[in-house]
Protein backbone atom coordinates (compact mmCIF):
# COMPACT_ATOMS: atom_id res chain seq x y z
CA UNK A 1 0.00 0.00 0.00
CA UNK A 2 1.51 3.34 -0.98
CA UNK A 3 1.13 6.48 1.15
CA UNK A 4 -1.80 7.87 -0.88
CA UNK A 5 -3.73 4.60 -0.40
CA UNK A 6 -2.81 4.54 3.29
CA UNK A 7 -4.05 8.11 3.77
CA UNK A 8 -7.27 7.47 1.84
CA UNK A 9 -8.05 4.37 3.93
CA UNK A 10 -7.26 6.17 7.19
CA UNK A 11 -9.50 9.09 6.21
CA UNK A 12 -12.31 6.72 5.22
CA UNK A 13 -12.21 5.07 8.63
CA UNK A 14 -11.89 8.34 10.56
CA UNK A 15 -14.99 9.68 8.77
CA UNK A 16 -16.90 6.82 10.44
CA UNK A 17 -16.06 7.88 14.02
CA UNK A 18 -19.41 9.10 15.38
CA UNK A 19 -20.06 12.67 16.47
CA UNK A 20 -19.23 13.08 20.17
CA UNK A 21 -16.93 10.05 20.27
CA UNK A 22 -13.16 9.54 19.96
CA UNK A 23 -10.83 6.74 19.00
CA UNK A 24 -7.07 6.30 19.02
CA UNK A 25 -4.44 6.50 16.32
CA UNK A 26 -3.63 2.88 17.13
CA UNK A 27 -7.21 1.73 16.72
CA UNK A 28 -7.46 3.39 13.31
CA UNK A 29 -4.26 1.57 12.33
CA UNK A 30 -5.69 -1.70 13.66
CA UNK A 31 -8.90 -1.23 11.67
CA UNK A 32 -6.71 -0.67 8.61
CA UNK A 33 -5.05 -4.05 9.20
CA UNK A 34 -1.78 -2.32 10.09
CA UNK A 35 -1.71 -2.32 13.90
CA UNK A 36 1.90 -1.15 14.15
CA UNK A 37 1.32 2.00 12.10
CA UNK A 38 -0.35 4.37 14.56
CA UNK A 39 2.28 7.05 13.98
CA UNK A 40 1.55 6.88 10.26
CA UNK A 41 -2.11 7.62 11.02
CA UNK A 42 -0.98 10.76 12.85
CA UNK A 43 1.20 11.70 9.90
CA UNK A 44 -1.75 11.23 7.52
CA UNK A 45 -3.78 13.67 9.61
CA UNK A 46 -1.03 16.28 9.27
CA UNK A 47 -1.62 16.30 5.51
CA UNK A 48 -5.32 17.21 5.75
CA UNK A 49 -6.18 20.47 4.00
CA UNK A 50 -8.10 23.22 5.82
CA UNK A 51 -11.86 22.75 5.68
CA UNK A 52 -11.62 18.97 5.29
CA UNK A 53 -14.60 16.70 5.95
CA UNK A 54 -12.39 14.28 7.91
CA UNK A 55 -13.17 14.70 11.64
CA UNK A 56 -9.50 14.74 12.67
CA UNK A 57 -10.40 16.01 16.14
CA UNK A 58 -11.90 12.61 17.02
CA UNK A 59 -8.51 10.84 17.02
CA UNK A 60 -6.44 10.97 20.22
CA UNK A 61 -3.65 8.98 21.83
CA UNK A 62 -4.29 5.55 23.34
CA UNK A 63 -4.25 7.14 26.81
CA UNK A 64 -7.03 9.54 25.83
CA UNK A 65 -4.66 12.50 25.65
CA UNK A 66 -4.80 15.11 22.93
CA UNK A 67 -1.39 14.94 21.28
CA UNK A 68 0.81 17.99 21.57
CA UNK A 69 1.63 19.73 18.30
CA UNK A 70 4.80 21.26 19.70
CA UNK A 71 5.62 24.59 21.30
CA UNK A 72 4.01 27.67 19.81
CA UNK A 73 1.21 25.80 18.04
CA UNK A 74 -2.52 25.90 18.77
CA UNK A 75 -3.54 22.52 17.30
CA UNK A 76 -4.19 20.87 20.66
CA UNK A 77 -6.37 23.79 21.76
CA UNK A 78 -8.27 23.74 18.44
CA UNK A 79 -8.83 20.00 18.90
CA UNK A 80 -10.07 20.58 22.44
CA UNK A 81 -12.51 23.26 21.26
CA UNK A 82 -13.79 21.07 18.40
CA UNK A 83 -14.37 18.13 20.75
CA UNK A 84 -16.07 20.28 23.38
CA UNK A 85 -18.37 21.61 20.63
CA UNK A 86 -19.42 17.98 20.11
CA UNK A 87 -20.15 17.55 23.82
CA UNK A 88 -16.95 15.71 24.70
CA UNK A 89 -15.58 16.63 28.13
CA UNK A 90 -11.90 17.50 28.00
CA UNK A 91 -10.09 17.74 31.31
CA UNK A 92 -6.64 19.01 32.20
CA UNK A 93 -4.37 16.42 33.80
CA UNK A 94 -2.00 17.14 36.65
CA UNK A 95 0.87 17.85 34.26
CA UNK A 96 -1.25 20.02 31.95
CA UNK A 97 -2.16 17.39 29.36
CA UNK A 98 -5.62 17.53 27.80
CA UNK A 99 -7.51 14.29 28.50
CA UNK A 100 -10.66 12.57 27.28
CA UNK A 101 -12.24 9.65 29.11
CA UNK A 102 -12.07 6.72 26.69
CA UNK A 103 -14.44 4.79 28.97
CA UNK A 104 -17.06 7.49 28.36
CA UNK A 105 -16.32 8.72 24.84
CA UNK A 106 -14.27 5.94 23.27
CA UNK A 107 -15.30 4.28 20.00
CA UNK A 108 -13.50 0.99 19.38
CA UNK A 109 -15.44 -1.27 16.96
CA UNK A 110 -13.95 -4.55 15.74
CA UNK A 111 -14.56 -3.49 12.13
CA UNK A 112 -16.01 -0.69 10.01
CA UNK A 113 -17.26 -0.32 6.46
CA UNK A 114 -14.35 -0.60 4.04
CA UNK A 115 -11.93 -2.15 6.54
CA UNK A 116 -11.78 -4.98 9.04
CA UNK A 117 -9.43 -5.87 11.85
CA UNK A 118 -6.73 -8.11 10.43
CA UNK A 119 -4.77 -10.75 12.24
CA UNK A 120 -1.31 -9.32 13.06
CA UNK A 121 0.32 -12.52 11.78
CA UNK A 122 -1.28 -12.00 8.37
CA UNK A 123 0.07 -8.44 8.30
CA UNK A 124 3.55 -9.68 9.19
CA UNK A 125 3.42 -12.20 6.33
CA UNK A 126 2.58 -9.44 3.83
CA UNK A 127 5.61 -7.31 4.70
C-alpha positions in Angstrom: 0.0 0.0 0.0 1.5 3.3 -1.0 1.1 6.5 1.2 -1.8 7.9 -0.9 -3.7 4.6 -0.4 -2.8 4.5 3.3 -4.0 8.1 3.8 -7.3 7.5 1.8 -8.1 4.4 3.9 -7.3 6.2 7.2 -9.5 9.1 6.2 -12.3 6.7 5.2 -12.2 5.1 8.6 -11.9 8.3 10.6 -15.0 9.7 8.8 -16.9 6.8 10.4 -16.1 7.9 14.0 -19.4 9.1 15.4 -20.1 12.7 16.5 -19.2 13.1 20.2 -16.9 10.1 20.3 -13.2 9.5 20.0 -10.8 6.7 19.0 -7.1 6.3 19.0 -4.4 6.5 16.3 -3.6 2.9 17.1 -7.2 1.7 16.7 -7.5 3.4 13.3 -4.3 1.6 12.3 -5.7 -1.7 13.7 -8.9 -1.2 11.7 -6.7 -0.7 8.6 -5.0 -4.0 9.2 -1.8 -2.3 10.1 -1.7 -2.3 13.9 1.9 -1.1 14.1 1.3 2.0 12.1 -0.3 4.4 14.6 2.3 7.1 14.0 1.6 6.9 10.3 -2.1 7.6 11.0 -1.0 10.8 12.8 1.2 11.7 9.9 -1.7 11.2 7.5 -3.8 13.7 9.6 -1.0 16.3 9.3 -1.6 16.3 5.5 -5.3 17.2 5.8 -6.2 20.5 4.0 -8.1 23.2 5.8 -11.9 22.7 5.7 -11.6 19.0 5.3 -14.6 16.7 6.0 -12.4 14.3 7.9 -13.2 14.7 11.6 -9.5 14.7 12.7 -10.4 16.0 16.1 -11.9 12.6 17.0 -8.5 10.8 17.0 -6.4 11.0 20.2 -3.7 9.0 21.8 -4.3 5.5 23.3 -4.2 7.1 26.8 -7.0 9.5 25.8 -4.7 12.5 25.6 -4.8 15.1 22.9 -1.4 14.9 21.3 0.8 18.0 21.6 1.6 19.7 18.3 4.8 21.3 19.7 5.6 24.6 21.3 4.0 27.7 19.8 1.2 25.8 18.0 -2.5 25.9 18.8 -3.5 22.5 17.3 -4.2 20.9 20.7 -6.4 23.8 21.8 -8.3 23.7 18.4 -8.8 20.0 18.9 -10.1 20.6 22.4 -12.5 23.3 21.3 -13.8 21.1 18.4 -14.4 18.1 20.8 -16.1 20.3 23.4 -18.4 21.6 20.6 -19.4 18.0 20.1 -20.2 17.6 23.8 -16.9 15.7 24.7 -15.6 16.6 28.1 -11.9 17.5 28.0 -10.1 17.7 31.3 -6.6 19.0 32.2 -4.4 16.4 33.8 -2.0 17.1 36.7 0.9 17.9 34.3 -1.2 20.0 32.0 -2.2 17.4 29.4 -5.6 17.5 27.8 -7.5 14.3 28.5 -10.7 12.6 27.3 -12.2 9.6 29.1 -12.1 6.7 26.7 -14.4 4.8 29.0 -17.1 7.5 28.4 -16.3 8.7 24.8 -14.3 5.9 23.3 -15.3 4.3 20.0 -13.5 1.0 19.4 -15.4 -1.3 17.0 -14.0 -4.5 15.7 -14.6 -3.5 12.1 -16.0 -0.7 10.0 -17.3 -0.3 6.5 -14.3 -0.6 4.0 -11.9 -2.2 6.5 -11.8 -5.0 9.0 -9.4 -5.9 11.9 -6.7 -8.1 10.4 -4.8 -10.8 12.2 -1.3 -9.3 13.1 0.3 -12.5 11.8 -1.3 -12.0 8.4 0.1 -8.4 8.3 3.6 -9.7 9.2 3.4 -12.2 6.3 2.6 -9.4 3.8 5.6 -7.3 4.7 
